[in-house]
Amino acid sequence: MGAVAATAGAAPTRVSLTVTPTTVHRGGLVAIRGNAGACPVGDTVTIMSRAFVRTHTFAGVPAVGAKVRARHRFHVSTRIPAGKRPGRYGVNARCGGGNFGITAHLVVLK
């Protein structure tokens, strides 16, 4: 049986994931932010999308990392490769060995 630690009177923190802007031209910059839920401050959120540059990968998918900060928030910016094929791409995140279970979307234009 698992236990959940929480501060008295505190509501559980829900995970969230947003990409801004949601439509970007190839070579453009996007900001990814959200709330890592129960992932501890100081851990790294791994954010994956086939729209990202392949500098780092997770399970063969391009990825960027963001540190979990106060109130379990995270944010990072990344540039979409200039040669990326236009289309709609999913953006997923994970932390602490588990997937957030939500998908944000990004449309890459020519």
C-alpha positions as CSV (number, residue, x, y, z in Angstrom):
1,M,0.0,0.0,0.0
2,G,1.4,3.4,-1.0
3,A,1.3,6.6,1.0
4,V,0.9,10.2,-0.2
5,A,2.6,12.9,1.8
6,A,0.9,16.3,1.9
7,T,0.8,19.4,4.0
8,A,-2.3,19.6,6.2
9,G,-5.0,21.4,4.3
10,A,-3.1,21.4,1.0
11,A,-4.8,20.1,-2.1
12,P,-2.9,17.7,-4.3
13,T,-0.9,19.4,-7.0
14,R,-2.1,18.5,-10.5
15,V,0.5,18.1,-13.3
16,S,0.3,20.5,-16.2
17,L,2.1,21.0,-19.5
18,T,1.9,23.9,-21.9
19,V,3.8,25.0,-25.0
20,T,3.9,28.6,-26.1
21,P,3.3,29.5,-28.9
22,T,1.3,26.5,-30.0
23,T,2.2,27.3,-33.7
24,V,5.7,28.2,-34.6
25,H,7.8,28.5,-37.8
26,R,10.7,26.2,-38.3
27,G,13.7,27.7,-36.5
28,G,11.4,29.5,-34.0
29,L,11.7,29.4,-30.2
30,V,9.0,27.7,-28.0
31,A,8.6,27.9,-24.2
32,I,7.5,24.8,-22.3
33,R,6.2,25.1,-18.8
34,G,4.0,23.4,-16.3
35,N,3.6,21.9,-12.9
36,A,5.4,18.6,-12.1
37,G,2.9,17.5,-9.5
38,A,4.5,15.3,-6.9
39,C,8.0,15.4,-8.5
40,P,10.4,16.9,-5.9
41,V,11.9,20.3,-6.2
42,G,15.4,19.9,-7.7
43,D,14.5,16.9,-9.9
44,T,14.5,17.2,-13.7
45,V,11.4,17.0,-15.9
46,T,12.2,15.3,-19.2
47,I,10.1,16.8,-22.0
48,M,10.0,14.9,-25.3
49,S,8.8,15.7,-28.8
50,R,9.8,14.7,-32.3
51,A,9.6,18.5,-33.1
52,F,12.8,19.1,-30.9
53,V,16.4,19.0,-31.9
54,R,18.1,15.6,-31.2
55,T,20.8,16.9,-28.9
56,H,19.4,14.8,-26.1
57,T,17.0,11.9,-26.4
58,F,14.8,9.8,-24.1
59,A,13.8,6.4,-25.5
60,G,14.9,7.5,-28.9
61,V,12.8,10.6,-28.9
62,P,14.3,14.1,-28.9
63,A,14.1,15.7,-25.4
64,V,14.9,18.7,-23.3
65,G,15.2,18.9,-19.5
66,A,13.9,21.4,-17.0
67,K,14.6,21.6,-13.3
68,V,11.6,21.5,-10.9
69,R,11.5,24.7,-9.0
70,A,9.4,26.2,-6.2
71,R,5.8,25.1,-6.1
72,H,6.8,22.2,-8.4
73,R,6.9,24.5,-11.5
74,F,9.2,24.0,-14.4
75,H,10.0,25.9,-17.6
76,V,12.5,25.7,-20.5
77,S,12.8,27.1,-24.0
78,T,14.0,25.3,-27.1
79,R,14.5,26.2,-30.7
80,I,12.7,24.1,-33.3
81,P,15.2,22.9,-36.0
82,A,15.2,25.0,-39.2
83,G,14.9,21.8,-41.2
84,K,12.0,20.3,-39.2
85,R,9.2,18.9,-41.4
86,P,6.0,21.0,-41.0
87,G,3.2,19.3,-39.1
88,R,1.5,18.7,-35.8
89,Y,3.7,17.2,-33.0
90,G,2.9,15.9,-29.6
91,V,4.8,17.1,-26.5
92,N,5.0,14.8,-23.5
93,A,6.8,15.0,-20.1
94,R,7.9,12.7,-17.4
95,C,9.6,13.0,-14.0
96,G,10.5,10.6,-11.2
97,G,10.1,7.6,-13.4
98,G,6.6,8.3,-14.5
99,N,4.9,9.9,-17.4
100,F,2.6,12.9,-16.7
101,G,-0.1,11.3,-18.7
102,I,-1.0,14.4,-20.7
103,T,0.0,15.6,-24.2
104,A,0.4,19.2,-25.4
105,H,0.6,19.9,-29.1
106,L,2.8,22.0,-31.3
107,V,2.2,22.9,-34.9
108,V,5.4,23.6,-36.9
109,L,5.0,25.7,-40.0
110,K,7.3,26.2,-43.0
